[in-house]
Amino acid sequence: MPFINTKVNVEMSKSQKDSVAKKLGQAITAIGKSESWLMLGFEDKCDLYFRGSCDSPMAYVEVALYGKASADSSSRLTGEITDILSGELGIAPDHVYVKYSPTDQWGWNGSNL
C-alpha cells in the first residue's frame, strides 16, 4: 500500500500526470509492491528552492510504505523515479529528492491493517 506524493515547481499537464502515473505504476514493482494498491498525488507549481534558488526545475518526492523496502530496492526505485521525472518534466537528477517513510500502521477501508 504505497503512496507516492510528487511535488514539483513546474506545471504539469493532465497528459504529463497520466504518463508519470503510468510509469510510477510500473516502477513501484522495484520495491516489491503492486500498482493495484498504489495511490499517487501530484502537486505542481510548488514554491521549491534548492541551493538558494528556484530558477530551475526540481522535485521533492515522498514514498510512504506499509512495511519496509530493502536499501537495494529503494535505491532502484529512486533511480526509476529520477529517470521518470527527468524524461517527462526535464528535471535534472541532481534536483530530485526522494524520501522514504515506512510504517507498520496503515489504515484502509475503515480500519487499520
One Martini backbone bead per residue (centre of mass of N, CA, C, O) as a GRO file, in nm:
protein
  113
    1MET     BB    1   0.068   0.056   0.029
    2PRO     BB    2   0.147   0.298  -0.156
    3PHE     BB    3   0.262   0.647  -0.146
    4ILE     BB    4   0.303   0.903  -0.400
    5ASN     BB    5   0.444   1.227  -0.359
    6THR     BB    6   0.461   1.499  -0.598
    7LYS     BB    7   0.680   1.778  -0.603
    8VAL     BB    8   0.672   2.066  -0.817
    9ASN     BB    9   0.787   2.374  -1.000
   10VAL     BB   10   0.610   2.277  -1.229
   11GLU     BB   11   0.401   2.230  -1.485
   12MET     BB   12   0.127   1.995  -1.523
   13SER     BB   13  -0.020   1.810  -1.730
   14LYS     BB   14  -0.242   1.568  -1.774
   15SER     BB   15  -0.057   1.393  -1.955
   16GLN     BB   16   0.182   1.392  -1.760
   17LYS     BB   17   0.042   1.266  -1.521
   18ASP     BB   18  -0.040   1.006  -1.664
   19SER     BB   19   0.246   0.916  -1.741
   20VAL     BB   20   0.373   0.914  -1.461
   21ALA     BB   21   0.170   0.719  -1.336
   22LYS     BB   22   0.231   0.478  -1.515
   23LYS     BB   23   0.537   0.461  -1.447
   24LEU     BB   24   0.504   0.430  -1.138
   25GLY     BB   25   0.340   0.166  -1.158
   26GLN     BB   26   0.593   0.012  -1.264
   27ALA     BB   27   0.820   0.099  -1.052
   28ILE     BB   28   0.702  -0.026  -0.778
   29THR     BB   29   0.825  -0.316  -0.826
   30ALA     BB   30   1.114  -0.257  -0.704
   31ILE     BB   31   0.964  -0.301  -0.396
   32GLY     BB   32   0.726  -0.525  -0.421
   33LYS     BB   33   0.492  -0.370  -0.548
   34SER     BB   34   0.160  -0.264  -0.648
   35GLU     BB   35  -0.054  -0.084  -0.846
   36SER     BB   36  -0.325  -0.181  -0.703
   37TRP     BB   37  -0.214   0.000  -0.427
   38LEU     BB   38  -0.152   0.266  -0.565
   39MET     BB   39  -0.096   0.603  -0.463
   40LEU     BB   40  -0.132   0.936  -0.600
   41GLY     BB   41   0.042   1.259  -0.599
   42PHE     BB   42   0.007   1.601  -0.732
   43GLU     BB   43   0.231   1.893  -0.710
   44ASP     BB   44   0.225   2.183  -0.873
   45LYS     BB   45   0.374   2.487  -0.858
   46CYS     BB   46   0.585   2.494  -0.641
   47ASP     BB   47   0.770   2.632  -0.376
   48LEU     BB   48   1.096   2.568  -0.468
   49TYR     BB   49   1.419   2.530  -0.312
   50PHE     BB   50   1.767   2.514  -0.436
   51ARG     BB   51   2.047   2.647  -0.346
   52GLY     BB   52   1.876   2.933  -0.320
   53SER     BB   53   1.683   2.839  -0.567
   54CYS     BB   54   1.401   2.864  -0.834
   55ASP     BB   55   1.516   2.844  -1.155
   56SER     BB   56   1.480   2.529  -1.149
   57PRO     BB   57   1.391   2.226  -1.188
   58MET     BB   58   1.205   2.040  -0.928
   59ALA     BB   59   1.194   1.770  -0.666
   60TYR     BB   60   0.963   1.619  -0.422
   61VAL     BB   61   0.958   1.283  -0.290
   62GLU     BB   62   0.710   1.070  -0.142
   63VAL     BB   63   0.743   0.742   0.018
   64ALA     BB   64   0.485   0.552   0.134
   65LEU     BB   65   0.491   0.257   0.355
   66TYR     BB   66   0.382  -0.061   0.405
   67GLY     BB   67   0.646  -0.120   0.546
   68LYS     BB   68   0.941  -0.245   0.390
   69ALA     BB   69   1.243  -0.167   0.217
   70SER     BB   70   1.514  -0.217   0.072
   71ALA     BB   71   1.792  -0.053  -0.015
   72ASP     BB   72   1.807  -0.159  -0.306
   73SER     BB   73   1.510  -0.110  -0.393
   74SER     BB   74   1.505   0.192  -0.326
   75SER     BB   75   1.730   0.269  -0.522
   76ARG     BB   76   1.582   0.179  -0.777
   77LEU     BB   77   1.338   0.367  -0.743
   78THR     BB   78   1.491   0.630  -0.745
   79GLY     BB   79   1.598   0.596  -1.032
   80GLU     BB   80   1.318   0.582  -1.168
   81ILE     BB   81   1.204   0.849  -1.073
   82THR     BB   82   1.426   1.023  -1.195
   83ASP     BB   83   1.383   0.935  -1.488
   84ILE     BB   84   1.091   1.024  -1.515
   85LEU     BB   85   1.130   1.330  -1.445
   86SER     BB   86   1.334   1.385  -1.664
   87GLY     BB   87   1.171   1.288  -1.918
   88GLU     BB   88   0.889   1.448  -1.857
   89LEU     BB   89   1.015   1.741  -1.701
   90GLY     BB   90   1.331   1.817  -1.696
   91ILE     BB   91   1.462   1.694  -1.434
   92ALA     BB   92   1.733   1.686  -1.272
   93PRO     BB   93   1.873   1.450  -1.073
   94ASP     BB   94   2.009   1.685  -0.878
   95HIS     BB   95   1.675   1.788  -0.835
   96VAL     BB   96   1.611   1.519  -0.655
   97TYR     BB   97   1.405   1.415  -0.392
   98VAL     BB   98   1.384   1.112  -0.180
   99LYS     BB   99   1.139   0.992   0.050
  100TYR     BB  100   1.117   0.746   0.310
  101SER     BB  101   0.806   0.598   0.473
  102PRO     BB  102   0.781   0.367   0.693
  103THR     BB  103   0.506   0.147   0.815
  104ASP     BB  104   0.283  -0.035   1.058
  105GLN     BB  105   0.062   0.195   1.004
  106TRP     BB  106  -0.249   0.129   0.821
  107GLY     BB  107  -0.524   0.268   0.662
  108TRP     BB  108  -0.827   0.083   0.547
  109ASN     BB  109  -1.154   0.047   0.514
  110GLY     BB  110  -1.197   0.150   0.837
  111SER     BB  111  -0.905   0.026   0.904
  112ASN     BB  112  -0.639  -0.148   1.025
  113LEU     BB  113  -0.369  -0.364   0.928
   0.00000   0.00000   0.00000
